[in-house]
Amino acid sequence: MTLRKLILSSLTLLFFCGSYVTFAQSGNTLRGKVRDVSGRAMAQVIVELQTGNGQPINQAVTNNEGDFYFTGLTDPSYNIVISMPDYHPLNERVEFFKHTSPEQPGETRTVEYTLTPKKSDAIPFKSARPAFAQNVPQGARDAMDRAMKLSREGKSGQSIAALREAIKIFLDFFDAHFALANEWMKVGKLDEAVGELEKARQINPKDDRVYQVFGLALSQQKKYLVAAAVFSEAARLNPADPQILLLRATALIDHATTLDPSKSEREQVFTEAQKVLNKAFEMSGKKLSTTRLQMARIYERRGERAKAADELEQYLRETLDVKNADAIREGIKKLKSAKQ
């Protein structure tokens, strides 16, 4: 069986099997939006969630409205890291004030970020995703627009109802199925989300976003190796997007960290992740600085602490206004002081 057939077989099995573990719904929630300087929402932007000391926790990809979200957060503070080719990287701290418990529900923070181009004439990254147009009845469009407005306001329940209304009017409404999958994920209903992703895939099998969202869901479930395969399929569908490669490399690194350090497989996975990161960095015109954070993870887990420190130092040089710069510098100091 070829690698592509293996990947597609795995995807088919995963889409149709029902053995999913739903996300925990306890903890705080972070909802955000990413815009450019003109106020326009930026879609397909990778948003990385880190601990206060710079350790990666999770990733999300903004939807067509520029929205992203993270749920089940229990720490008091996090860092949001965003890196896009031709834009200045962003690193912002988010603080929560409530401590969650069974008796104390979490809070929801809403944030907005603006990405600034490195040059005034910078051309935003353009996806290689094939155009897909549908003749959608006006009633379905109206319901979709209402759903997106409700989603931006954090009203997932009402948004889901409006999306269902849109789909009832037009059963093959790709955007509505895809948006509904995202809303189900927000409320921790992974089975329902995967069902909508599969419907969206059947309507438009060439849209890489379906695979990106599915890969992120698998990563949150710690099914890293399968997530990496899903991201590989997304990259095949949209080969010009370096951020998909970054997602795949991150999943590979996460998988490698679960393997026995004495086994050769672990090093093989790290080597593959390193190749993917290098490709993403080159594809972005050497502007996707977030790849350096992931490369530092590889070196640190290999025991190559000096190289890990070098990657972190280079990241600080390339990234403006890093909110957790002190924590990263402290990490660099520990890496350099540790015995090689």
Secondary structure, DSSP 8 states (H G I E B T S, - for coil): --HHHHHHHHHHHHHH----------SEEEEEEEEETTS-B--S-EEEEEETTS-EEEEEE--TTSEEEEEEE-SSEEEEEE--TTB--EEEEEE------SSS---EEEEEEEE-BSSTT----------------HHHHHHHHHHHHHHHTT-HHHHHHHHHHHHHH-TT-HHHHHHHHHHHHHTT-HHHHHHHHHHHHHH-TT-HHHHHHHHHHHHHTT-HHHHHHHHHHHHHHSTT-HHHHHHHHHHHHHHHTTS-TTSHHHHHHHHHHHHHHHHHHHHTTS--THHHHHHHHHHHHHT-HHHHHHHHHHHHHHSSSBTTHHHHHHHHHHHHHS--
